Amino acid sequence: MKIISLPNSSLVKRVYNLLVNDMLTADDDITNWVTLLKSMLEKHGMGFIWHQQQYLNNTDSFIISFFKKRINDIYSQNINASISLVSNTRLYKHLNAYPVNNAYLFTIQEKCIRRAITKFRLGSHNLMIERGRWLNLEVVDRQCMVCNRIEDEYHVIVECTLYVEWRKKYVPKSLTKNPSMFKFIKFLNNLKDNELRLFGLFCKKILDYYSKYNILFKSPGVVAYVYVFKCV
């Protein structure tokens, strides 16, 4: 829009016109700044701007706002379509619908706590729901060796008896009173500043515990899990 508003004597305007001419007269497909601009506008359903550019001027700022909104809308559609293909067993699918609540990345100063929350959100951990996927186990077989229930993020944060004391210390009672997956997802998507760091510490302690005391042994044809329990 700035270029179009320049006088024809301007060097920038002359270069722009040359690029347009190259695009229109070239025998073979070419790629330059103008072709990329045209392609971007058409890709986002705004090709009419290119074809009516002679009527634009530098004061038509509403076009920029409209284009930004269109880019955001298409991104939202694409990312939600991708997330919808993720398995329902992944917490990631329920937490990362656009727009993503990533406030913890900016409000928590300790890198180790941010990393712990991120690992839980992305499923980058050693819980059986994830480890069983590596071993090609059915979901129903990815059980906690303490509680004999599917060992996913919901289980270790809300239910598992191994973490009762930590849970009392770091997690609001409202989450464990009449617990449900709906309440759990809502809790994670709406963590307040005063709850965020405590929850992050809880996640870190769980991950540290798994890293230190959860030992995986494999033998030909047999997979055995040995949990070493210690007073925590």
C-alpha positions as CSV (number, residue, x, y, z in Angstrom):
1,M,0.0,0.0,0.0
2,K,2.9,2.3,0.7
3,I,4.6,1.5,-2.6
4,I,1.4,2.0,-4.6
5,S,0.9,5.4,-3.0
6,L,4.4,6.5,-4.2
7,P,4.8,8.6,-7.4
8,N,5.8,6.7,-10.5
9,S,9.1,8.5,-10.5
10,S,10.1,6.9,-7.2
11,L,12.8,4.3,-7.5
12,V,10.9,1.8,-5.3
13,K,7.7,2.2,-7.3
14,R,9.7,1.6,-10.5
15,V,11.2,-1.6,-9.1
16,Y,7.8,-2.7,-8.1
17,N,6.4,-2.2,-11.5
18,L,9.3,-4.1,-13.1
19,L,8.6,-7.1,-10.8
20,V,4.9,-7.0,-11.7
21,N,5.9,-6.8,-15.4
22,D,8.3,-9.8,-15.0
23,M,5.5,-11.8,-13.4
24,L,3.0,-11.0,-16.2
25,T,5.4,-11.5,-19.2
26,A,7.6,-14.3,-18.0
27,D,7.2,-17.5,-20.1
28,D,8.0,-19.8,-17.1
29,D,6.9,-19.5,-13.5
30,I,9.1,-17.1,-11.6
31,T,9.3,-16.3,-7.9
32,N,9.9,-12.8,-6.7
33,W,8.6,-10.5,-4.0
34,V,5.5,-9.6,-6.0
35,T,4.6,-13.3,-6.8
36,L,4.9,-14.2,-3.1
37,L,2.7,-11.3,-2.1
38,K,0.1,-12.2,-4.7
39,S,0.2,-15.9,-3.6
40,M,-0.2,-14.9,0.1
41,L,-3.2,-12.7,-0.6
42,E,-4.9,-15.4,-2.8
43,K,-4.1,-18.2,-0.2
44,H,-6.0,-16.2,2.4
45,G,-9.0,-15.4,0.2
46,M,-8.0,-11.8,-0.4
47,G,-6.9,-12.0,-4.0
48,F,-9.4,-9.2,-4.8
49,I,-6.9,-6.8,-3.1
50,W,-4.3,-7.7,-5.6
51,H,-6.6,-7.3,-8.6
52,Q,-7.9,-3.9,-7.3
53,Q,-4.6,-2.5,-6.1
54,Q,-4.9,0.5,-8.4
55,Y,-7.7,1.8,-6.1
56,L,-5.8,1.4,-2.9
57,N,-4.0,4.1,-1.1
58,N,-1.9,4.5,2.1
59,T,-4.9,5.5,4.2
60,D,-6.8,2.2,3.7
61,S,-5.6,0.9,7.1
62,F,-8.7,-1.3,7.6
63,I,-7.3,-3.7,5.0
64,I,-4.3,-4.4,7.2
65,S,-6.6,-5.2,10.2
66,F,-8.8,-7.3,8.0
67,F,-5.8,-9.3,6.7
68,K,-4.4,-9.9,10.2
69,K,-7.7,-11.2,11.4
70,R,-8.0,-13.5,8.4
71,I,-4.5,-14.9,9.0
72,N,-5.4,-15.5,12.7
73,D,-8.7,-17.2,11.8
74,I,-7.1,-19.5,9.3
75,Y,-4.3,-20.4,11.7
76,S,-6.9,-21.2,14.3
77,Q,-8.8,-23.5,12.0
78,N,-5.6,-25.3,10.9
79,I,-4.2,-25.9,14.4
80,N,-7.6,-27.1,15.7
81,A,-7.9,-29.5,12.8
82,S,-4.5,-30.9,13.6
83,I,-5.2,-31.2,17.3
84,S,-8.5,-33.0,16.6
85,L,-6.5,-35.8,15.0
86,V,-4.5,-36.4,18.2
87,S,-5.6,-39.4,20.3
88,N,-8.2,-38.7,23.0
89,T,-5.8,-40.2,25.5
90,R,-3.4,-37.3,25.2
91,L,-3.9,-34.4,27.6
92,Y,-2.4,-32.2,25.0
93,K,-5.5,-32.5,22.9
94,H,-7.7,-31.0,25.6
95,L,-5.4,-28.2,26.7
96,N,-4.1,-26.8,23.5
97,A,-7.1,-25.9,21.6
98,Y,-6.5,-22.4,20.1
99,P,-6.0,-20.0,21.8
100,V,-3.5,-21.7,24.0
101,N,-3.2,-20.7,27.7
102,N,0.5,-20.4,28.1
103,A,0.7,-17.8,30.8
104,Y,2.9,-20.0,33.0
105,L,5.8,-19.5,30.5
106,F,5.9,-15.8,31.4
107,T,4.8,-15.7,35.0
108,I,7.0,-18.5,36.5
109,Q,10.6,-17.5,36.9
110,E,12.1,-20.9,37.7
111,K,13.0,-22.8,34.5
112,C,12.7,-26.2,36.1
113,I,9.1,-25.5,37.2
114,R,8.1,-24.2,33.7
115,R,9.7,-27.3,32.2
116,A,7.8,-29.6,34.5
117,I,4.4,-28.1,33.6
118,T,5.3,-28.2,30.0
119,K,6.2,-31.9,30.2
120,F,2.8,-32.7,31.7
121,R,0.9,-30.6,29.1
122,L,2.7,-32.1,26.2
123,G,2.8,-35.7,27.5
124,S,6.7,-35.7,27.5
125,H,7.1,-37.8,30.6
126,N,7.5,-41.4,31.9
127,L,3.9,-42.0,33.0
128,M,2.5,-45.3,31.8
129,I,0.0,-43.6,29.5
130,E,3.0,-42.4,27.5
131,R,5.5,-45.2,28.2
132,G,2.9,-47.8,27.3
133,R,2.6,-46.1,23.9
134,W,6.3,-46.7,23.3
135,L,5.8,-50.4,24.2
136,N,2.7,-50.7,22.0
137,L,0.5,-51.5,24.9
138,E,-3.2,-51.1,24.8
139,V,-4.5,-48.1,26.8
140,V,-6.3,-50.3,29.3
141,D,-2.9,-52.0,30.0
142,R,-1.1,-48.8,30.9
143,Q,-1.9,-49.1,34.5
144,C,-0.5,-47.6,37.7
145,M,1.2,-50.4,39.7
146,V,-0.1,-48.9,42.9
147,C,-3.7,-48.3,42.1
148,N,-4.3,-50.6,39.1
149,R,-5.9,-47.7,37.1
150,I,-4.8,-46.1,33.9
151,E,-1.7,-44.1,34.8
152,D,-2.3,-40.8,33.0
153,E,-1.8,-37.2,34.0
154,Y,-5.3,-37.1,35.6
155,H,-4.6,-40.1,37.7
156,V,-1.2,-39.0,39.2
157,I,-2.4,-35.4,39.8
158,V,-5.8,-36.1,41.2
159,E,-6.2,-39.8,42.3
160,C,-3.0,-41.8,42.9
161,T,-2.5,-42.7,46.5
162,L,1.2,-42.4,46.2
163,Y,1.1,-38.6,46.1
164,V,-1.5,-37.9,48.8
165,E,0.7,-35.7,51.0
166,W,2.1,-33.7,48.1
167,R,-1.4,-33.3,46.7
168,K,-2.6,-31.8,50.0
169,K,0.3,-29.4,50.0
170,Y,0.2,-28.2,46.4
171,V,-3.2,-28.8,44.9
172,P,-6.5,-27.0,45.8
173,K,-9.0,-29.1,47.6
174,S,-11.6,-28.2,45.1
175,L,-9.9,-30.3,42.5
176,T,-9.9,-33.5,44.5
177,K,-13.4,-33.0,45.9
178,N,-15.8,-34.8,43.6
179,P,-13.1,-35.0,40.9
180,S,-13.8,-35.3,37.2
181,M,-11.9,-35.0,34.0
182,F,-14.0,-31.9,33.1
183,K,-13.0,-30.2,36.4
184,F,-9.4,-31.2,35.8
185,I,-9.2,-29.7,32.3
186,K,-10.9,-26.6,33.5
187,F,-8.4,-26.3,36.4
188,L,-5.4,-26.6,34.1
189,N,-6.8,-24.1,31.6
190,N,-7.6,-21.5,34.3
191,L,-4.8,-21.7,36.8
192,K,-4.4,-18.5,38.9
193,D,-1.1,-17.0,39.7
194,N,-1.1,-18.2,43.3
195,E,-2.0,-21.7,42.2
196,L,0.3,-21.9,39.2
197,R,3.7,-22.1,40.9
198,L,2.4,-24.6,43.5
199,F,1.0,-26.8,40.8
200,G,4.3,-26.6,38.9
201,L,6.2,-27.7,42.1
202,F,3.8,-30.6,42.3
203,C,4.5,-31.6,38.7
204,K,8.3,-31.3,39.3
205,K,8.2,-33.5,42.4
206,I,6.3,-36.2,40.5
207,L,8.6,-36.2,37.6
208,D,11.7,-36.2,39.9
209,Y,10.2,-39.1,41.7
210,Y,9.7,-41.1,38.5
211,S,13.2,-40.3,37.3
212,K,14.7,-41.5,40.6
213,Y,12.6,-44.4,41.8
214,N,10.8,-45.7,38.7
215,I,13.0,-48.4,37.2
216,L,12.1,-50.2,34.0
217,F,13.6,-53.7,33.4
218,K,13.3,-55.5,30.1
219,S,14.1,-59.2,29.3
220,P,13.4,-61.2,26.1
221,G,9.6,-61.5,25.8
222,V,9.0,-60.0,29.2
223,V,8.5,-56.5,30.4
224,A,8.6,-56.1,34.2
225,Y,8.2,-52.8,36.1
226,V,9.7,-52.5,39.5
227,Y,8.6,-49.6,41.6
228,V,10.8,-48.8,44.5
229,F,8.7,-47.0,47.1
230,K,10.2,-44.7,49.6
231,C,8.9,-42.4,52.2
232,V,8.4,-39.1,50.4
